[in-house]
Amino acid sequence: MLCCADLIAYLQRKGLAVDDTAFAAKIISTYSYYRIKGYALALRDCRDPVKPFFPGSRFEDIFELMAFDKALRLHALEAIMH
């Protein structure tokens, strides 16, 4: 199993910008790489196997997608319950 630093380096090699490696390591250790990977699919261009992330994609964008999804699910659940 790869450590957080290795996973961050892997994502960077694939073209994902990581502005704050300490933040990225905290998020990866908290949520797991595989959960984050699902949200990263929205930023990937599958036509390029070497650098599959769209230019300008950042790790922070993935985290923002995760936060938005969580908020949306909570609002939807609250609406269903009322």
N, C-alpha and C positions, 0 to 999 in steps of 0.2 A: 504494500500500500504506500502511495506517495504522500509525503508530508505537504503541508499547505504551501510552503515555498516552492516545492517542485510543481504543484498544480498551478500556481500563479505563473511560474516560468513557462509552463506548457501552454497556458492560455495566451500569454504574450507572444510566444512563437507562432501561434495560430492567428495573430493579428489583433488581439483584444488589448486595448490600452488599459493599464492599471495605474491610476494616479497615486493611490495610497495603498501600498502593499500591506501595511499593518491592518487597515480596515478590511481589505480583501481577505487576509488570513483569518481575521475574527469572524467574518461572515461565513467563510468556508468551514471553519471549525464548529460554528454554531448550527448551520443549516445542512451541511454536507455538500460535497461537490456534486453529487448526482441530482440533488434537488435543484441546485443552481443551474446545472446543465440543461434542465428542461426549459427554464426561462431564457437561457442563452440561445435557444433555437430560433427565436424571433429575430436575432441579430446576425444570423448566419446566412451566407450565400453558398449554397451547396454545390454550385458550379465550380468553385475553386477549392480543391482538396488541400492545398498547401496552406493558404491563409483564408479560411472560410468565413471569417467575420467581415461584415461590411466595413468599409473605411470609416473611421470616426467612432466605431463602437467602443464603449468603455465598460469596465466592470461595474461602475456605479449605475450605468443604465440597466444592467441586469438586476441590481438590488432595487432600483426604483420600480421595475416591473413587478418584482416580488411584493414590494410594499403596496403597490396599487392593487394587485390581485387579492392580497389579504384584506384590504379595506373594502373592496368590492364584494368579496364573499361575506364579510361581516354585515354590510348593508343589506345584501340580498337575504341573508338569513333573518335579519331583524324584520325586514318587510314581510317575509313569509310567516313569521311568528305572530304578526299583528293582523 
